[in-house]
Amino acid sequence: MNLPEHFSPSAAERLKSLTEKYPTPFLALDLSIVKSRYIELEQGFPDADIFYAVKANPADEVIQLLADSGASFDIASPQELDKVLKHGVSPDRMSYGNTIKKASAVKYFFEKGVRLYATDSEADLRNIAVNAPGAKIYIRVLTDGSEGADWPLSRKFGCNPEMAIELAVLAKDLGLQPYGVSFHVGSQQRDIDVWDGAIAKVKVINERLSTEHGIEIQMINMGGGFPANYIQKTNDFSTYAEEIKRFLKEDFPEELPRIILEPGRSLVGDAGVIVSEVVLISRKSSTALERWVYTDVGMFNGLIETLGEAIKYPLSTSKSGPEEEVILAGPTCDSLDIMYEQHKYELPLSLEIGDYVYWFSTGAYTTSYSSIEFNGFPPLDYYIL
């Protein structure tokens, strides 16, 4: 096994110790990498407020580390809210970033002291007005984030710019504070220019609200989208930071509104390694050229982002030597549970049942996506390196 270079030299021994102690599959997390990614983000965007997207990895240790580092938190549900509150984070360091929410949930957030809410529809806005009176709202707009993003987020959330303007005016009429505009360019976004188009769209909305309605937007929430290190090539983070700051300066040359970032994957993705065991190796006939490798981790217990082969994780094994292409599949009785069939990974010919397969950069959206007991398999456990 060769660990990626962002792991410390001692990480291999610590990972080996965990593997000897705990049954597979499990996720091993290196918190020092989370810390370094957070510092990198602070230094890249020194004037921005960082709201960690808890859904990426809700591990208590991750939340506590980021809370102690000064992060704020993007919360998606009352359960996430309770989880973060128990770490002593004050409600003014939280936003309710989910645009799809029950009235009871809005009321619960308001009672707990949260005053910043995302929205993208009239019905949701009226829900906020009734259950969180006087709250600050930011309106999520649709972006063209499907291109360049390995995990697009552009269809389910957001509204068009014209509706965003209408919602801001309605918010004011309902006694709410039309505080900001938000967008998300898509998760694992590799095309930096997408931010340019999104920021330009926000500029137009801001100008129209100011000149036509006397509403001054005070905040831009740029969401997440910064990439982790999968096998597809991306720019260095410093390049993202410098280009995005240039886009902001071009569209807001005099004074920037408050900038909020909502990173998830970029903070925790590279900090994780899933350790799995080979359960079965087979061919479909005596003359078949394709070798199937089944591991004890799959689509339903941590690797759902391989759906459509969208996210391609770096892999390593406990064996070495000559390699050949394989099809990688999980352990469940479901034909969907095939991680990679079109994209052919090459694994050693010496690989045997009982050997280990290591899935790198799996710190994000693995434990939190894992099913509770599909086929009876338990959720993916995690341990701290």
Summary of the structure (lengths in Angstrom):
residues: 385
radius of gyration: 22.3
end to end distance: 15.9
largest distance: 74.5
contacts: 1322
relative contact order: 0.15
helix: 35%
strand: 24%
